[in-house]
Amino acid sequence: MFVDDIGINLVYTAGTALYRWPEIANVSVQAWLLPPENQRFVELDISHVSGEFVTASELFEGFYEAVAVVAAQAGARLPDLSTLDPSDGVVQIYP
């Protein structure tokens, strides 16, 4: 996963999906606790202007760097992803 001047790029085994800045309605992060051991999990949600959305997990290579760049692009305060809690809810970082 990486962010550039064109948009947010999600890199999959089969290729790269590009979400262009003008087509992105908003980007947010949130934490989850997954059963059965309540393992903490962080994800990034990219909402498209069409109403569709895609989710990228912290398992994507470059995830944390990409989140920082998206927040910087918007001038938003970057939440501390290491302490983000499910009780924090959805934290919008773009626009």
N, C-alpha and C positions, 0 to 999 in steps of 0.2 A: 504494500500500500504506500502510495506517495501522493504529494500535493504539489502542483506546479501552477504557473500562471493561467493555464487553461481550465484546471479544475481538480477534482479528486479522482484518483486512479486506484481501482481495486484490481490487484493482480491475482489471477486464478491460474490453475494449471493449464486451462484451455485458452487463456488469453487475458487481456486487460479490458475492464469496463471503465469508461470515462464518464464522469458526471461533471458537466461544464458549469462554471460559475453562474452564467445567466439562467441556467435551468434548475438551479438549486434553490428551493424555497427556504429551507433551514437545515441546520445540522445540530444535533444534540448528543449528549453522552448520558449514560446512566449505568448504575451498578445493579446486579442481581445476585441473589443467593440461590444456588441451584441445589435441589434435593439429590440424594438423601443426606449428604454431609454438609449442606449449606455452604458449598464452595462458592467463593466470591468470583464474579465474572463481570467484566466491563465491556460495554458495546457502544458503538457510534452509529447513529441513525442519520441517514441522508434522505431528506424529503425532496422530491421532484415537484416542480410547479404543476405537473399534471395530477398530483395527488398520490402518486405511487411513491414508495420508499424502499430503501435497501439498508440492511444492517450489516455492519462489519464488526467482528469481535476483536478483542485484544490479542487473539491468536494470529492475526494478520501480521506478517513481518512489516515493520515500520509504523505500526499502529500508533504508538505514543508520540513519535515524531510528527506524524500526520495530524493528530489531534492538536498538537501545539501550533502547527502552521495554520490550520483552519482558524483557531481562536485568534491568532495574531492577525490573520487576513481580515477578520471582522473587528479587530480592536477589542475583543471580548476578554474578560478575565478568565484565565485558564484554571479550571478547578483542579485540585490535587487529586489526580486519578488514583493514587495509592490509598487515599482515605475516603474516596467517594463511597457513599453508603446507599443502599436501596431506599432508605428513608429520605434521602436528598431529592428523590424523584428525578424527573427529566431536567437536565441542565442544558439550556440552549447556548451554543457557542458560535453560531453563525446564523443569520447576519448579525 
